[in-house]
Amino acid sequence: MAQAIYTGTIAGPGRISFSLDTLKAALRRRAIYRQTVQELNALSSRELTDLGIRRSEIRSIARDAAFGA
C-alpha cells in the first residue's frame, strides 16, 4: 500500500495578508530612500557642507533613514 505524506504549508488568508503587509512596508522604505536621496541631491554643495554632509555620503544617509542603521 502506498502512502503520500504532505509536509508543505497551506497558504491561508493570514499568510497572504502578512506577505502584502511585508511588501507594503518594503515599498514605503524604498520610497523614503528615494525621497531622501532626491532631496539631498537637490541641495548645493555649500548647503551640504553647512549640514556636515559630503556628497559621497548621501546614499548611506538615505539608507540609514529608510532601513535603519
C-alpha positions as CSV (number, residue, x, y, z in Angstrom):
1,M,0.0,0.0,0.0
2,A,1.4,3.4,-1.0
3,Q,1.2,6.4,1.3
4,A,1.6,10.1,0.5
5,I,2.8,12.5,3.1
6,Y,2.3,16.2,2.6
7,T,4.8,18.3,4.5
8,G,4.2,21.7,2.9
9,T,2.1,24.5,4.4
10,I,-1.2,25.8,3.3
11,A,-1.2,29.4,2.4
12,G,-4.3,30.8,4.1
13,P,-5.6,34.3,4.2
14,G,-3.4,35.2,7.2
15,R,-0.3,34.3,5.3
16,I,-1.3,36.3,2.2
17,S,-2.1,39.4,4.3
18,F,1.3,39.1,6.0
19,S,3.0,39.0,2.6
20,L,1.1,42.0,1.5
21,D,2.0,43.9,4.7
22,T,5.6,43.0,4.2
23,L,5.5,44.2,0.6
24,K,3.8,47.4,1.6
25,A,6.4,48.1,4.3
26,A,9.3,47.4,1.8
27,L,7.7,49.8,-0.7
28,R,7.4,52.5,1.9
29,R,11.0,52.1,3.0
30,R,12.1,52.2,-0.7
31,A,10.1,55.4,-1.2
32,I,11.7,57.0,1.9
33,Y,15.2,56.1,0.5
34,R,14.4,57.5,-3.0
35,Q,12.9,60.7,-1.5
36,T,15.9,61.3,0.8
37,V,18.4,60.8,-2.0
38,Q,16.4,63.1,-4.2
39,E,16.2,65.9,-1.6
40,L,19.8,65.7,-0.6
41,N,21.0,65.7,-4.2
42,A,18.9,68.8,-4.8
43,L,21.0,70.7,-2.2
44,S,24.0,72.7,-3.3
45,S,27.5,71.7,-2.2
46,R,27.5,74.7,0.1
47,E,24.3,73.6,1.8
48,L,25.6,70.1,2.2
49,T,28.8,71.4,3.7
50,D,26.7,73.5,6.2
51,L,24.9,70.3,7.2
52,G,28.2,68.5,7.5
53,I,27.4,66.1,4.7
54,R,29.7,65.1,1.9
55,R,28.0,64.3,-1.4
56,S,29.5,60.8,-1.3
57,E,27.6,60.1,1.9
58,I,24.1,60.8,0.5
59,R,23.2,57.2,-0.3
60,S,24.5,56.0,3.0
61,I,22.4,58.6,4.9
62,A,19.4,57.7,2.8
63,R,19.9,54.0,3.5
64,D,20.1,54.7,7.3
65,A,17.0,56.9,7.1
66,A,14.9,54.3,5.3
67,F,16.2,51.0,6.6
68,G,17.8,51.9,9.9
69,A,21.4,51.9,10.9
